[in-house]
Amino acid sequence: MKSSIFVLIVMFLLSGCSDFLDVTPKDKQTSEQLYRTKNGFYTVANGIYDGLSSVELYGQQMSWEAIDIMSKRYVTTKASLKFKDLCSNNYSSTYVSPVFTSIWKKAYELIMAANLLIEQVEQQHGILTEQEANLMKGEMLAVRAFLHLDMARLFGPCWDNNPDALSIPYHESTEVTTLPLLSFSTVMEKIIRDFNDAEVLLADDPVITSGPLASSVEGESVQLRYRQFRFNYYSVIALKARAYLWGGNKESALVEAKRLLNDPKVHEYFPVVDPNKLLVNTTNPDRVFSSEVLTGVYVKKRDEIFSNYFASTAPVSNFLQPHSTYVSGSQTSLFAHLLLGAETMDYRFQSQWEGASGVGAKGHVFTKYRTIDKPDPDDEDSEYFYSKMIPLVKLAELYYIATECEPELVDGLKWYNEIRGHRGCLAFPEAYASMIPSYFGGWGMLLSQEYMREFYGEGQAFFFLKRITIMAGYPRGTVTPYDNGESQSMSTLDVRPPLPEGEMK
């Protein structure tokens, strides 16, 4: 029975495997046949990674669409009923409820697939080398922890409300069964445990000695290359920092973040974006700042995201655009610092936004996922790998975590100013540091601005608003007038959509 379920899951996952990962067998195979060769193991692993890039997860709903719309990034007055309901917190509507069900089911389907693959890796004898087996098991533990973390962040409570409040199930076996909801604190303990185990297993990850290896080499398997499209040693440490922060353990979050921020190898292998290459490149600019991405997903049809949803020519029901003065044009716009004024020199503004064009078009359109030219127009298969990338874990997040978690304000300000410098922005004067707790209500307001700029189209804005109360006196999830993609008025998002019916015990 388990073998049959496994084959069904695997073959479903492999139906759209990404080109550069694709080693899909031509005919359906039984579980026993699949695991007779090394290629079979990688076929399954690649299918799981491809599942992460699906519409239900980080190819759409959990990155640039549903989760971003929930954070009220866009005007939805003329949009589809699904988009309107997502933006207005109507999570139980006929149009939105299936979205959450599909996210939930796809996530737990991949978790089950990862568990099954872990079991097979543990049972195989000599088909994989020791390094290959450790890497594969470590990556799958990271997949499991990552997906549980995002399901807890989306459907669960916040740690400071009640750590013992029920959150989500944690699936860590290969049994097909309905699992009970666990407390938020228990779920977080299991997530950290899996990330810790993954880190140990990834101790020989090629990324540590050779970097991302973002190219293919003739005669060499791609399976130990393209480390940015897999959960690698560095991204696991970054995710531990994220998990600790979400669990309310700022001390441990800071330790993990600084392990990477203070590591010269990390800065060598994942260098900050070079404005001299980014801003003068009009043919194939790296708008996702891929050099800083620790792990991302490969989305075959990423080109269609801009044309179908963000371009001025997109259908009205799909068109995702902030209100006309939200991006630039007022003292309270996205690219205006509350103290330092207009910041259109920000690399994110210059490379990821452009003025809307067309009849009646106003404001700016979001271009992060706009099509870029191929390196060789005559070669049908040529492409820059970052032209298909949607980030999952980025180095910038570690700067924000360190900023928030440093016990001394001036130390946090150093991290804040360092990442702002990497984005072409002026430093916040240290002489004004005393204003941060008194005028800005702590780091919430300033970091909110950075999260919105940095993670637009990546889904992290909702999670930040869910976790942090921006200003004293306002409820969690408050979207202020200068931070509202839907309207100029203050509003509050519903930070906890309901668990899909029938998905809990």
Beta strands, then each sheet from edge to edge (+ up, - down):
strand 1: 293-298
strand 2: 336-337
strand 3: 341-342
strand 4: 353-355
strand 5: 364-366
strand 6: 389-394
strand 7: 478-479
strand 8: 491-492
sheet 1: 1+ 6-
sheet 2: 2+ 3-
sheet 3: 4+ 5-
sheet 4: 7+ 8-
end
